[in-house]
Amino acid sequence: MSDIRAEDVAAIQAVLVKSYKAWEAGDADGMVADYTADATAIMTGSLRHSRDEVRENMALAFGGPLKDTSTYNKQLSLRFVGRDAAIVVTETGILFAGQTEVPDAGKVNATWVFEKRDGDWLIAAYHNSPLLAPAR
């Protein structure tokens, strides 16, 4: 991997960590600080059409059902699509008060689409889908 790509990988991972920490703090503004203005997010069957819409929905959730939660996140892959785009796939889930691990039924696979704009890596799209039980 070239030094530039290693630097890009580190920058992308820093954006993810910043978003995870903002979630844990219940900070909707911080959570979407590195989203593009036109970012889309699909979560639990809902489509959010902009950074502002994601922030508004997360602020409501942090004040209610997601109050005092954190997230479990495991990066499964990161690949570049051209010079200014990257796709990160994670396994993630919500840790509710008192939980030390997310039950398998609460885990999702998530896809993050990153775009490099003016030298900064930003989240352009996010989508998650529940993990399916293994085929028998």
Buried (B, 14 or more C-beta within 10 A) or exposed (E): EEEEEEEBBEBBBEBBEBBBBBBBEBBBEBBBBBBBEEBBBBBEEEEBEBBEBBBBBBBEBBEEEBEEBBBBBEBEEBEBEEEEBBBBBBBBBBBBEEBEEBEEEBBBBBBBBBBBEEEEBBBBBBBBEEBEEEEE
